Amino acid sequence: MSPRLTRRQLFGSSALAATGLLATSGLDVGPASAAAVSTPFFHDHQAGIATPAQDHLVLATFDVGDATRAEVATVLDQWSTAAAEMTAGQPIGSTLPTSMPPADTGEALDLGPANLTMTIGFGDSFFSEQLANRADRPRGLVELPSFPGDQLDPVRSGGAIVLQACANDPQVAFHAVHTAKRLALGVLVPRAIQLGFGRTSATVDGQSSARNLLGFKDGTNNLRAQDAADMARYVWAGHEAGPAWMEGGTYLVNRRIRMRLELWGATSLEQQQAAVGRFRASGAPLSGTHEDDPVDLAATGLHAVPLIPVGAHIRVASPTANAGEKLLRRGFGFADGIDPVTGELDAGLVFLCFQRDPTAQFVAIQRRLSASDTLHRYLVHTASGLYAIPRGLEHGQGWGSQVLA
C-alpha cells in the first residue's frame, strides 16, 4: 500500500504542479508593453516604498504554520519569480496542457502591468526556532505597544509575512495576491487580506494630494522620494539594522484606522478644520492661504490665539513636535461594509508608513497623537502590524535565498 500523503504534501504538490515551470522560467521577463506603465522589480530598494503611490492596494498577511525552513524558502523564491513576471505585465509560468490547471489564474490577462509593485516584509513571528533564524531578527523589529483607544482585532493584526501589492488597476493588485496565496497553498497559512482604494499620500514631487474619507487633503507634507538626504535619514535602514539583507531595507507599520464618519459628519466645518489644522476646500494650513504654504505653528490671531489650534493634527504630528522625526506615508481608503453592532460604516484609512527606526519614529509620534490629537476622538485603530522590509533583489536572486539562505 502506498504511503498516505500529508495535507501539506497533497496541496503543496498540486500547487507546484500547476506552477512547476516557475522555477525554470527564469527572471528575465522581457520588456513590458510600451503602452503600459511598469515599475522595475529588481532594484537596490524594494518597489512599493518610494514608488509613486498607486491608486489601489491589496495587503495580505500569512503565518508559517508548521512549514519547514526549506518549504518556506521555496515558496518565497516562487513568489519573487512570479512578482518579476507580474510587475512586467506577463502571465506567470508557461503554457501547460489544457488537461492541467493553468499556471496563471487569468484575471489580469490583457490588463498590462498597471504599475504593479509587490513588497514583502517579515514580522517577529517569522524569526523562530522553527525556521532556525531567530538570530537574524532585525534589531528594530520590536513589539508595538498598545495605545489609548486601540481596539485591535488579533486576526487582522500581526502575521509572519506581509505582502503589499499596489497597482493602478484593482484587479491587477488582486491577481498578485491571489497568485501568491495559490503558490503558498499547503505551506503558508493565510491570515488576513485588506483592500484599499484611493491613495491618500503623495510620495514623489509633482504628485497631487488626494482626499481621505474625512474629506480633507492628506499627506501634503509627506516625505518625497526625490529627497535622497531625507530618505537616507528617515527611511532606509543601515548596517545597524542587523542582517545584511536589511541594509537598504526599511520597516513598515500598518494600522487599519476606522473613521467614525457619522460623528465626523455631525461636526461643524469649523470644528473639523480646527481638528485637522487645515482648510477643507483648499488644503491650506489655517496659518496660510495655499496648500503648499509652510505650516506656521507660531502664527496667532485675535487675542493671540494660535491660528493652528494646540490639538490640531498637523501640529501634534509635525516634526517640530516630535524631535524632528518624519515618516514616509502610503495611505489608502477602505470600506468593509457595516458594523453589525453599531450600524455605522466600517470604513477609514489603511495607514502604511515606512521608517528607519519604528520606536523613535512611529511609536513616539503615535503616543503624542493618541494623547493630545483632537482628531483622535474620530478614529479607532482596529489592526496593527510591524514588519522588517528587506533591501531589493538582484537579478537571479529570490526572497527565499535572500532571507533564508
C-alpha positions, 0 to 999 in steps of 0.5 A: 500500500502506498504511503498516505500523503500529508495535507501539506504534501497533497496541496503543496504538490498540486500547487507546484504542479500547476506552477512547476515551470516557475522555477525554470522560467527564469527572471528575465521577463522581457520588456513590458508593453510600451503602452503600459506603465511598469515599475522595475522589480529588481532594484537596490530598494524594494518597489512599493516604498518610494514608488509613486503611490498607486491608486489601489492596494491589496495587503495580505498577511500569512503565518508559517504554520508548521512549514519547514525552513526549506518549504518556506524558502521555496515558496518565497523564491516562487513568489519573487519569480512570479512578482518579476513576471507580474510587475512586467505585465506577463502571465506567470509560468508557461503554457501547460496542457489544457488537461492541467490547471493553468499556471496563471489564474487569468484575471489580469490577462490583457490588463498590462502591468498597471504599475504593479509593485509587490513588497514583502516584509517579515514580522517577529513571528517569522524569526523562530526556532522553527525556521532556525533564524531567530538570530537574524531578527532585525534589531528594530523589529520590536513589539508595538505597544498598545495605545489609548483607544486601540481596539485591535482585532488579533486576526487582522493584526500581526502575521509572519509575512506581509505582502503589499501589492499596489497597482493602478488597476484593482484587479491587477493588485488582486491577481498578485495576491491571489497568485501568491496565496495559490503558490503558498497553498499547503505551506503558508497559512493565510491570515488576513487580506485588506483592500484599499482604494484611493491613495491618500499620500503623495510620495514623489514631487509633482504628485497631487494630494488626494482626499481621505474619507474625512474629506480633507487633503492628506499627506501634503507634507509627506516625505518625497522620494526625490529627497535622497538626504531625507530618505537616507535619514528617515527611511532606509535602514543601515548596517545597524539594522542587523542582517545584511539583507536589511541594509537598504531595507526599511520597516513598515507599520500598518494600522487599519484606522476606522473613521467614525464618519457619522460623528465626523459628519455631525461636526461643524466645518469649523470644528473639523478644520480646527481638528485637522489644522487645515482648510477643507476646500483648499488644503491650506494650513489655517496659518496660510492661504495655499496648500503648499504654504509652510505650516506656521505653528507660531502664527496667532490671531485675535487675542493671540490665539494660535491660528493652528489650534494646540490639538490640531493634527498637523501640529501634534504630528509635525516634526517640530513636535516630535524631535524632528522625526518624519515618516514616509506615508502610503495611505489608502481608503477602505470600506468593509461594509457595516458594523453589525453592532453599531450600524455605522460604516466600517470604513477609514484609512489603511495607514502604511508608513515606512521608517528607519527606526519604528520606536523613535519614529512611529511609536513616539509620534503615535503616543503624542497623537493618541494623547493630545490629537483632537482628531483622535476622538474620530478614529479607532485603530482596529489592526496593527502590524510591524514588519522588517522590509528587506533591501531589493533583489538582484537579478537571479536572486529570490526572497527565499535565498535572500532571507533564508539562505 
